[in-house]
Amino acid sequence: MGTPLSELTTIGVGGVPANLIECASRDDLIENTLAVWRTGDPWLILGGGSNVVVADEVPDLQVILVANKGIEKLGDGHVRVQAGENWDALVELAVNSGWGGIESLSGIPGTVGAAPIQNIGAYGQEVANVITRVEFVDYLTRETVILNSADMQFGYRDSIFKRGRLGLITWVEFQFATDLPAGSTELMKQRRAEVLDQRRAKGMVLDASDPDTRSCGSFFMNPVVPDRIARTLPFDAPRWESEADDGLTVKLSAAWLIENAGIPKGFQIAGSGAAISSKHCLAITNRGGATAMDVLQLKTFVQERVAARWAIQLFPEPNLVGFEQELD
């Protein structure tokens, strides 16, 4: 029996795939990915496993494990990072090097290659602001191309990759800020420490001793709604206004919507191994022995309660793999 994906994902669920291929170099990554695509089987590119929920039964799934490492300094704050590098290790390197732009993204689990797909962000920073280019192997054309920042059409927790341009990212180039005032490095180190403390308090930094971290991090995206919908919420509901092409939009707090729909921290459906984090309503956690269906059931329950109470639809942040029949 092969390795179950529950051992390779931070939420700890997922069945045994048909094949698991670990790729430690860029060339191996491209060669093996193209070979898998030629089979026509379902496939998954897996990095740190922090932003994915895999079904309990995936007997046909081909998994490419991204493990290529390397950081190449190309210029002043300009670096090329292989997709398999650990994201938080890159943040630590940037902060210690005096490179600005990602210090508030400390503690986010996963690999560098996954960062552009989700356009990871936190505490006012987004990775889109520092990414310049990626190398991308296109699933449809099988061609290896270079995409610049504009090509990736970044949005809030969104990119062209999440909207249907399937493929493989082999490396990512960043341009960090280096023309910074004196003392900025120490301020960035302080900011990184503050963010790590804040994330730990919410169970959002991986820790084997803390079951609240056995999760995908934030499970639901903060919804962005027209101003007229936001005005139907209580005055104390957190909101952040922004201008859109079709008028004023408002980003709402998914955590507030969940908790104020009657789902408290630590909530657990009877008999389920999945639960809302005891520290933060935005995370679904594996309390021990949870199945992927437990996670999916709790996700649906939360969505239905929020929709019934606030008439607002929440969308999951993690990628859901192998649930086609259950999601129909």
C-alpha positions in Angstrom: 0.0 0.0 0.0 1.3 3.4 -0.9 1.6 6.6 1.2 -1.8 8.2 2.0 -2.0 11.9 1.3 -3.2 12.4 4.8 0.5 12.1 5.7 1.5 14.8 3.2 -1.2 17.4 3.9 -1.5 19.8 6.9 -5.1 19.0 7.6 -4.3 15.3 7.7 -6.9 13.8 5.4 -6.6 12.1 2.0 -6.5 8.6 0.5 -3.8 6.6 -1.2 -3.2 7.9 -4.8 -2.4 5.6 -7.8 1.1 7.1 -7.9 3.3 9.5 -5.9 6.4 10.9 -7.7 8.8 13.1 -5.8 10.8 15.5 -8.0 13.9 17.0 -6.5 15.0 19.1 -9.6 13.4 21.4 -12.1 14.1 19.0 -15.0 12.7 16.0 -13.1 9.6 18.0 -12.2 8.9 19.0 -15.8 9.7 15.5 -17.3 7.5 13.6 -14.7 4.7 16.1 -14.9 4.5 15.8 -18.7 4.6 12.0 -18.5 1.7 12.0 -16.0 -0.3 14.4 -18.2 0.1 12.0 -21.2 -1.6 9.2 -19.2 -4.9 11.2 -19.1 -5.4 10.3 -15.5 -6.5 12.8 -12.8 -3.4 14.6 -11.4 -2.3 16.8 -8.5 0.7 19.0 -8.1 1.5 18.9 -4.4 3.9 21.1 -2.5 3.6 21.6 1.3 0.0 20.2 1.3 -1.2 23.3 3.3 -3.9 24.5 0.9 -5.6 21.3 -0.2 -8.2 18.8 1.0 -8.0 15.5 -0.8 -10.9 13.0 -0.8 -10.7 9.7 1.1 -10.7 7.6 -2.1 -8.4 8.7 -4.9 -7.4 5.4 -6.6 -6.8 7.0 -10.0 -5.0 10.2 -8.8 -1.4 10.8 -10.0 0.5 13.0 -7.6 3.6 15.0 -8.4 5.4 16.0 -5.2 7.3 19.3 -5.8 10.7 19.1 -4.0 13.1 21.1 -6.1 15.2 23.5 -4.0 17.5 26.5 -4.7 17.6 30.2 -4.3 19.5 32.3 -6.9 20.4 35.9 -6.3 20.0 37.8 -9.6 20.5 41.4 -8.4 19.6 43.9 -5.7 16.7 42.2 -3.9 16.0 40.2 -7.1 15.9 36.4 -6.6 14.8 33.3 -8.4 13.4 30.6 -6.0 12.7 27.0 -7.0 9.1 25.9 -6.4 9.9 23.4 -3.7 11.5 25.8 -1.3 9.6 26.4 2.0 7.7 29.6 2.0 8.4 30.7 5.5 12.1 30.0 5.1 12.1 32.4 2.2 10.4 35.1 4.4 13.0 34.6 7.1 15.8 35.0 4.5 14.2 38.1 3.0 13.8 39.7 6.5 17.4 38.9 7.5 18.7 40.2 4.2 16.9 43.5 4.5 14.5 42.8 1.6 11.1 44.3 2.2 7.7 43.1 1.0 6.8 39.8 2.6 7.5 40.2 6.3 3.8 40.2 7.1 3.5 36.9 5.3 5.5 35.1 8.0 4.3 31.7 9.2 2.2 30.8 6.2 2.8 27.1 5.5 3.5 25.7 2.1 6.0 26.0 -0.7 7.1 28.9 -2.9 5.5 27.4 -6.1 2.1 27.5 -4.5 2.3 31.2 -3.5 1.3 32.7 -6.9 -1.6 30.3 -7.4 -3.4 31.5 -4.3 -1.8 35.0 -4.3 -1.2 34.4 -0.6 -1.7 37.5 1.6 -2.0 38.6 5.2 -2.0 41.7 7.3 -2.0 44.1 4.3 0.6 42.4 2.1 0.1 40.2 -0.9 2.7 38.1 -2.7 1.5 39.6 -6.0 3.2 42.9 -5.0 6.7 41.3 -5.2 6.4 38.6 -7.9 7.9 39.5 -11.2 7.9 36.3 -13.2 7.3 32.6 -13.0 8.3 29.6 -15.2 5.1 27.8 -16.1 4.5 24.5 -18.0 1.1 24.8 -19.6 -1.2 21.8 -19.3 -3.1 22.5 -22.6 -0.1 23.3 -24.8 2.6 21.3 -22.9 4.9 24.3 -23.6 7.2 25.9 -21.0 6.7 29.6 -20.9 7.6 32.6 -18.8 4.7 34.6 -17.3 5.1 38.1 -15.9 3.1 39.6 -13.1 0.4 41.1 -15.5 0.0 37.7 -17.2 -1.0 36.1 -13.9 -4.0 38.5 -13.4 -3.7 38.6 -9.6 -6.7 39.4 -7.5 -7.8 38.8 -3.9 -6.6 35.2 -3.1 -6.9 34.7 -6.8 -4.9 34.4 -10.1 -5.3 33.1 -13.6 -4.2 29.7 -12.3 -7.3 29.4 -10.0 -9.5 30.5 -12.9 -8.6 27.7 -15.2 -5.1 28.0 -16.6 -3.8 24.7 -15.4 -0.2 23.7 -15.3 3.0 23.6 -13.3 5.1 26.4 -11.7 8.8 25.4 -11.6 10.3 28.6 -10.2 9.2 32.1 -9.1 11.2 35.4 -9.4 10.7 38.1 -6.8 11.8 41.7 -6.7 11.9 42.8 -3.0 12.3 46.4 -1.8 15.9 47.2 -0.8 16.0 51.1 -0.9 14.7 51.3 2.6 15.4 53.7 5.5 18.0 53.0 8.1 16.7 50.6 10.7 14.2 48.9 8.4 15.7 45.5 8.8 15.2 45.6 12.6 11.6 46.8 12.1 10.9 43.9 9.6 12.3 41.4 12.1 10.0 42.9 14.7 7.1 42.7 12.3 7.8 39.1 11.5 7.9 38.2 15.2 4.6 40.0 15.8 2.9 38.2 12.9 4.2 34.8 14.1 2.8 35.6 17.6 -0.5 36.6 16.1 -0.7 33.5 13.9 0.2 31.2 16.8 -2.5 32.7 18.9 -5.0 31.7 16.2 -3.5 28.3 15.7 -2.2 29.3 12.3 1.4 28.2 12.7 2.0 24.5 12.3 2.8 22.8 15.6 2.5 19.1 16.1 1.5 19.6 19.8 -1.4 21.9 18.9 -4.4 20.2 17.2 -5.8 23.6 16.2 -2.9 23.8 13.6 -4.0 20.5 12.0 -5.8 22.5 9.3 -5.5 24.4 6.0 -5.2 27.7 7.8 -8.1 30.0 6.8 -10.7 27.7 5.3 -13.0 30.4 3.9 -12.2 33.6 2.0 -13.4 36.9 3.3 -16.4 37.7 1.0 -16.4 40.8 -1.2 -19.9 42.1 -1.6 -21.7 45.2 -3.0 -22.1 48.0 -0.5 -25.9 47.6 -0.5 -25.5 44.0 0.9 -22.9 45.1 3.5 -25.3 47.8 4.7 -27.8 45.0 5.8 -25.3 43.8 8.4 -25.1 45.1 12.0 -23.0 48.2 12.5 -20.3 46.4 14.4 -19.6 43.8 11.6 -16.0 44.4 10.4 -15.7 45.7 6.8 -13.2 47.2 4.5 -14.4 49.4 1.6 -12.9 49.5 -1.9 -13.8 50.8 -5.3 -14.7 48.5 -8.1 -15.6 49.0 -11.8 -19.3 48.6 -11.0 -19.3 50.7 -7.8 -18.4 50.4 -4.1 -17.6 47.0 -2.8 -17.0 45.9 0.7 -14.8 43.0 2.0 -16.4 41.4 5.1 -14.9 39.2 7.8 -15.8 35.6 7.2 -14.8 34.8 10.8 -17.3 37.3 12.1 -20.1 36.0 9.8 -19.5 32.4 10.9 -19.4 33.2 14.6 -22.4 35.5 14.4 -24.4 32.8 12.5 -24.3 30.7 15.6 -21.2 28.6 15.0 -18.8 29.1 17.9 -15.1 28.3 18.2 -14.6 24.6 18.8 -17.9 23.7 17.1 -18.1 20.0 16.1 -20.8 18.0 14.4 -21.7 14.9 16.5 -19.6 11.9 15.5 -17.3 14.0 13.3 -13.5 14.2 13.6 -13.5 17.7 12.1 -14.2 20.8 14.1 -14.0 24.6 14.0 -10.7 25.7 15.6 -11.0 26.5 19.3 -8.9 29.6 18.6 -10.3 31.0 15.4 -13.7 30.5 13.6 -12.1 30.7 10.1 -10.2 27.3 10.4 -11.5 23.8 10.1 -9.3 21.4 12.0 -8.7 17.7 12.3 -9.3 16.8 15.9 -8.0 13.3 15.4 -9.2 10.7 12.9 -11.1 13.1 10.7 -12.0 11.9 7.2 -12.1 14.2 4.2 -15.9 13.7 4.2 -16.0 15.0 7.8 -14.2 18.2 6.6 -16.5 18.5 3.6 -19.6 18.1 5.8 -18.5 20.8 8.2 -17.6 23.1 5.3 -21.1 22.7 3.9 -22.8 23.2 7.3 -20.9 26.5 7.8 -21.8 27.7 4.3 -25.5 26.9 4.8 -25.7 28.5 8.2 -24.0 31.7 7.0 -26.2 31.9 3.9 -29.3 31.3 6.0 -28.4 34.0 8.5 -26.7 36.7 6.3 -27.7 35.8 2.7 -24.0 35.7 1.9 -22.1 32.8 0.2 -18.7 31.8 1.6 -16.2 30.2 -0.7 -13.4 27.8 0.5 -9.8 28.9 0.2 -8.2 25.4 -0.1 -8.4 23.4 -3.3 -10.8 20.4 -3.0 -9.5 17.4 -4.9 -11.4 14.2 -5.7 -14.8 15.3 -4.5 -16.5 15.6 -7.9 -19.4 13.4 -7.1 -20.0 14.8 -3.6 -19.9 18.4 -4.9 -22.4 17.8 -7.7 
